Amino acid sequence: MDELRPTDPARIGAHRLLGRLGAGGMGVVYLGRTDEGATAAIKVILPEYAGDEEFRTRFRREVEAARKVRSPWAVEVTGAETEGERPWLATAFVPGPSLEEAVARCGPLPARGVRVLGRLLSRALTAVHTAGLVHRDVKPGNVLLTVDGPRLIDFGIARAGDATALTAAGLVVGTPGFLSPEQASGDGTEAGPASDVFSLGALLAYAATGRPPFGSGAVDALLYRTVHDEPDLAGIEDTGLRALVADCLAKNPDDRPTTRVLDERIVEDASKGAADWLPDDVVRLIADRSAEMLALPDIEPTMADDPVPASPGRRRVLALAAGGAVVVAGGGAFATWRALRDEPAGGAAAKSGERAWIIGVQADLSGARKAAGLAQEQGVRVAVERFNSREDKPFTLQVKALDDGGDTGRAVKAAQEFVRDRDVLAVIGPTGDAETGAVLSVYDEAMLPLITVSSLSIAYAPRSRKSFFQAAPSYAVLTEPIVNRLVVRPGVERLGVLFDRSGGQAAYMGGYATNLLTGVLTTGTTYPRVVPAGTKDMAPVIADMLTHRSDALFYAGDEAGAARTARALADTSFNGPRMAMHTAMGPGFLADAGDTATGWEFTAPYTDATAPAAEEFAAAHRKRFGSAPAHWAAEAYDAAGLVIEALTAFGKRPARTALVARIATSVYQGVSRTYVFDDDQLLVGNDAYLYRVEKGRYRFVGPAPKTGT
């Protein structure tokens, strides 16, 4: 929850406002409390919509319908004002975490938990549909978990402009990745109750596997896969659950079960509350959320008189009393709340009893990207050791590295450990996009600075991003030098763009942005071609590209696909420029492509040890580790240097919040680039580097070309 702003009202209706819960396209959501002690989430509509009479009519109608929703598994409407200058709607406040956060932090739910979730939410949707509403945005973020079951929120209220995505066909209402094919098509088809069933199926798949069934990434890609591709249900081992989810995800609305049929089909129920169907980690997370209510103004804790002894791993929150007070057993919520914040550093204490100053490194040190992860850890260690060697250093730093193996579940656990260690002042990492997306909320809650140099996603799941710094150019930014290098040259009119699905979301984002920017930055045209995952013979694809007069080629995919493309291209008369993303730039490409790799170029977000600016760092790295720094080491060295410079600006040990603010306003000259962040804490600038294959090796060419150079 954020603090109220000076422009925010003090009261809305009978509610005294306590803080901001969030803001969206339609309005601001506040946390309020009545004089009787009841808390509520209050959505206040923005003036531009409040002045639209058509909107007011629809809002009035939907509020009336929402008041008729009667289900213990859907939040209750507690008040509304539809005629005032700023219309608002109040619903009962649920202090539990969202399903999205619970899965991101604690991993997928067990099969029984998913079935219970499905049954209770089907009952909530039955109540919504009975009231004449269609939710239209059933997603993990709109399901809150409590001690006695889930709560569906935000049903059918002012959905017209909220959570929309523009497509070529028009407006799509809902959240890409969880909306139905009839919503994703954007053809104006009205979403009915069956659409909510499809979204529920996508939600259950997410709960069971930890990922959306149609992947993630660019909006257009999600919409296309939702309409045309089969859902990815790998990881749902329970055959009955898998069949149920698949039925919900039928493309044809008539083939999906109704919510009443789902209720009858699922036999499990949550007869004993959260302890009966949720994992321990999730229950502890619920306890923590509930305990945070204790910090709200004018809300006093009410503790159980006779606590029931319980082992620490099985302590449970028993109930939420009226007005937000928390009743717990065995120390429960309050004990968990304190433990998460006051746990000792676990051996990281400095000598002579002083508090340690620690920079954390969260990286993939054992998985698919361990080379990048290890390079980043080494870069941070060189930066810290060089700082500690200074005679005038105002403090001594330590490095704490945790291996997440490139796994989102392990990534969340590593983030939680860093957050609990109060001596960790900032963290460099994670290595990959998926791990970064999974841990943002963990770091954000603790306001622990998180600085990634190798997670380049164009957009992460919606979050406040208070403490997160993307200290690297995104996939979209990296495409500008690709266009400048390939298209802005004599003899090139059409760029062939190969999207290889084997490269995953990184490849899709890079290819998509390249295709889009070509028309923005140049007068050239493109011929985009999607290559299905698993394609082995690239010869027909290359022939098609040349038939459509492609005189330059960009490949967005992985090493193996790039090698197949290089071999197929070598069998033709094509002699134009060819490039690929850095995701395909590895030893596998050189080995598999052989001589056909010669002349291929790559743009990358990382510099090289041979760059003049990296000379001093490279020498220190060789002295410490006996080898030249690998790719990504210099960027991690820079990130650590950015943190160190921010720390030394304080006269004493800073709070994490203060350090976030300092980093956000820093201008730091690093080995790789100058680090400056915009208001969203994204890296300002489009510095990238160019590599070329010569004599079987990657040769560092230098900075990649920019527009106008």
C-alpha positions, -999 to +999 in steps of 0.1 A: +000+000+000+013+035-009+008+066+011-019+091+002-009+120-021-016+156-012-042+157-040-061+127-026-093+132-006-093+125+031-127+108+030-149+091+005-185+086+017-184+071+051-147+060+047-116+076+061-089+069+036-057+051+048-037+047+017-036+039-020-039+002-031-033+009-067-043+028-099-055+017-133-069+030-165-103+037-150-095+051-116-077+050-083-083+023-056-080+034-020-080+015+013-107+031+035-121+025+070-155+033+083-161+048+118-174+013+128-140-002+119-148-020+087-122-018+059-130-014+023-113-012-011-128+019-028-125+024-066-129+061-075-135+068-112-113+092-130-129+126-140-126+119-178-149+089-174-171+105-148-181+132-173-192+107-199-230+102-195-229+069-214-202+056-190-222+068-160-253+049-172-233+017-177-215+022-143-249+027-126-263-004-142-233-026-133-232-014-097-268-024-093-261-058-107-229-062-086-250-056-055-269-088-064-238-110-064-242-133-034-213-157-028-189-162+000-162-165-027-168-131-043-161-098-025-192-080-013-202-046-025-205-025+006-212+009-008-213+031-039-220+066-053-231+067-089-244+102-092-217+124-076-190+143-092-165+114-088-184+080-088-170+053-066-176+018-056-166+001-023-161-036-017-150-055+014-112-054+017-094-087+016-059-085+031-046-117+015-021-121-013-033-125-049-030-159-065-005-144-089+018-134-061+013-166-042+023-188-072+052-164-081+066-165-046+058-201-035+054-221-067+025-240-083-003-254-061-007-291-057-035-308-077-059-309-048-054-272-042-061-264-078-093-284-078-105-267-046-097-233-061-116-243-093-147-254-074-149-223-052-142-199-081-168-217-102-193-209-075-183-173-074-187-170-112-221-187-110-232-159-086-217-133-110-235-148-140-268-152-120-266-114-113-265-108-150-228-099-151-199-113-171-166-108-152-145-105-184-111-103-165-107-136-145-070-138-139-046-147-110-043-110-100-081-108-095-082-137-070-072-131-034-063-159-010-076-159+025-076-183+055-110-197+045-108-197+007-103-175-024-121-143-032-129-132-067-126-094-070-133-067-096-163-084-112-181-066-140-174-031-127-165-005-153-146-028-175-151-009-208-117+008-208-098-010-181-071-035-189-074-031-226-049-039-254-050-022-288-049-046-318-053-042-355-089-054-352-099-031-324-102-031-287-098-062-266-112-060-231-094-083-206-059-093-198-040-110-226-029-145-217-061-151-196-089-139-219-109-162-242-105-166-280-137-147-286-122-118-266-088-122-282-101-121-317-111-084-313-139-088-338-166-074-316-180-107-304-197-103-271-181-122-242-206-144-224-204-166-193-185-192-214-157-166-218-153-165-180-150-203-180-121-202-205-104-176-184-109-197-153-093-226-172-063-204-179-061-194-143-062-230-131-034-239-156-013-211-141-020-222-106-010-258-115+021-250-135+033-215-125+029-202-161+000-190-183-011-217-208-005-195-238+029-182-227+039-146-221+054-117-240+042-093-267+004-087-267-001-096-303+017-129-298-005-138-268-037-129-287-026-150-317-017-181-296-050-178-276-070-180-308-049-205-328-026-225-306-034-254-282-027-245-245+006-257-229-006-279-201+028-297-196+034-301-159-002-310-149+004-347-141-030-353-126-050-367-156-084-357-142-073-321-135-056-319-169-088-330-186-109-305-166-086-276-175-085-287-212-123-287-213-124-252-199-100-241-226-120-254-256-118-229-284-155-231-291-176-216-263-203-242-267-178-270-259-169-256-225-187-267-193-208-242-174-198-230-140-225-251-124-213-282-142-177-275-130-190-272-094-206-306-098-177-322-116-151-312-089-156-333-057-130-316-035-139-288-011-121-267+015-138-281+046-110-271+070-099-237+056-065-229+041-048-256+062-067-282+042-057-273+007-029-247+005+008-254+010+025-241+042+044-214+023+012-199+010-005-200+044+024-182+059+022-156+031-015-152+040-006-148+076+019-121+068-006-102+047-031-104+075-006-092+101+002-061+081-032-049+090-018-043+124+002-014+111-028+005+098-040+037+116-065+031+144-064-007+141-053-024+172-042-060+173-063-086+192-044-117+200-058-150+211-059-153+249-048-190+250-024-197+221-024-233+210+012-247+207+022-255+172+054-262+153+068-231+134+061-247+100+024-253+108+013-221+125-019-209+111-040-178+110-074-188+124-097-158+116-099-122+108-120-102+132-142-073+122-124-040+116-092-056+105-080-070+138-061-103+135-067-133+158-040-159+156-029-191+172+006-202+182+021-167+175+008-171+139+005-140+118+023-116+142+051-140+148+055-146+111+054-109+104+082-102+129+102-132+118+103-121+081+117-087+091+140-095+120+157-127+111+194-125+116+218-124+086+227-160+089+265-157+094+269-125+074+276-103+104+307-081+103+336-085+127+336-069+161+299-070+163+293-044+136+266-048+111+277-061+077+272-041+045+263-067+019+257-066-019+237-097-029+241-116-062+211-136-074+220-156-105+217-188-124+249-205-113+240-240-122+214-240-149+211-232-186+225-197-182+252-205-156+280-190-178+263-156-177+254-160-140+290-169-130+304-140-151+281-116-132+290-130-098+327-126-107+321-090-120+305-081-087+333-097-066+359-077-086+341-045-079+337-052-042+373-063-037+386-033-055+365-011-032+377-029-001+413-024-011+410+013-009+427+028+022+401+055+025+370+033+023+343+044+047+330+009+052+338-027+042+316-046+018+308-083+015+292-103-013+265-129-008+256-150-038+226-173-041+220-197-070+185-198-084+194-223-111+173-203-136+142-217-119+114-193-110+105-212-078+141-212-066+144-176-076+115-166-053+131-185-024+164-168-030+147-134-031+129-141+001+163-150+018+178-118+006+149-098+018+150-114+053+187-107+056+186-071+069+223-066+061+218-070+024+215-035+010+211-042-027+210-072-050+224-076-085+204-100-107+186-122-116+200-136-148+169-143-169+136-128-177+114-154-161+132-153-128+132-115-127+095-114-134+089-139-106+107-120-079+098-084-085+070-083-060+092-098-033+119-071-036+093-044-041+076-051-008+108-049+011+121-019-010+153-038-015+171-024-046+172-050-074+194-043-104+194-066-134+219-063-162+207-093-183+169-095-180+159-075-211+121-081-212+102-053-229+075-055-202+071-075-170+038-084-154+021-052-140+038-042-108+047-010-091+085-015-098+094+007-068+128-009-062+136-025-095+162-011-120+166-026-155+202-015-160+204-029-196+187-021-229+156-041-235+150-064-265+132-035-282+160-011-277+185-036-290+166-037-323+174-001-333+211-009-341+199-040-360+177-019-383+205+008-386+231-019-395+210-039-419+186-015-437+204+019-436+229+009-463+230+009-501+213-019-519+189-029-491+152-024-496+136-053-478+146-069-446+136-106-441+128-112-404+127-148-392+109-153-359+120-188-347+096-200-320+125-222-307+140-191-293+111-184-269+098-150-259+131-133-262+133-141-298+097-131-304+102-097-287+134-091-307+118-101-340+086-082-334+104-050-325+127-052-355+098-057-378+080-028-363+110-004-361+121-009-397+091+011-410+096+037-382+133+044-387+137+037-424+119+038-457+126+001-461+101-027-459+101-061-442+091-097-449+084-114-416+082-151-414+074-172-383+092-205-381+074-232-360+093-246-331+112-278-340+117-269-377+149-287-388+150-279-425+154-242-430+159-244-468+122-239-477+121-209-453+151-193-468+138-199-503+106-182-494+125-152-480+144-148-512+113-153-533+099-122-515+130-102-525+146-100-491+181-085-496+191-085-458+182-110-432+177-109-394+173-141-374+155-140-340+160-174-323+185-197-306+220-210-315+208-242-331+183-224-353+208-198-363+233-225-374+206-242-395+197-208-410+234-201-418+239-234-435+207-231-456+216-195-466+251-207-477+235-230-502+219-201-520+233-171-540+224-147-512+253-124-504+235-097-484+241-088-448+228-111-421+225-107-384+211-124-353+202-116-317+228-121-290+206-150-278+220-170-307+256-159-301+274-188-284+298-216-290+270-238-303+265-215-333+301-215-342+304-253-339+272-262-358+275-235-385+312-241-392+325-220-421+289-208-429+291-187-397+316-163-413+303-128-419+273-132-395+269-102-371+253-099-337+242-070-316+245-075-279+239-055-247+273-065-233+308-051-240+340-071-244+372-074-225+391-060-255+371-027-254+394+002-243+370+012-215+372-023-201+410-024-199+414-017-162+386-040-152+398-068-174+433-066-158+418-068-123+396-097-134+426-116-148+445-110-116+416-122-094+404-152-115+432-159-139+412-153-170+397-125-191+361-115-180+333-133-199+304-115-214+281-099-188+309-096-162+316-059-170+279-050-167+276-067-133+309-049-123+292-016-133+260-025-114+280-031-083+299+002-089+266+020-092+255+007-058+289+014-042+289+050-054+253+054-041+262+039-007+293+062-003+271+093-008+255+086+026+272+096+059+259+065+076+244+032+067+213+040+046+179+025+048+169+004+017+143+030+007+168+058+008+192+037-013+165+031-039+159+069-042+196+076-045+202+050-073+171+063-091+188+098-094+223+086-101+244+093-131+272+067-131+299+062-157+306+025-160+328+003-181+299-006-204+279+026-206+266+056-186+239+045-162+210+069-159+174+059-152+141+074-163+110+078-141+102+041-145+137+032-135+145+019-170+179+026-185+181+057-205+200+053-238+204+027-265+240+016-261+246-018-278+277-035-292+285-052-324+302-086-329+312-103-362+322-139-369+357-141-384+380-171-386+357-192-364+356-166-336+335-137-324+354-105-330+343-074-310+336-047-336+326-019-311+296+002-304+266-006-326+254+021-349+228+045-337+202+065-357+219+094-375+254+080-372 
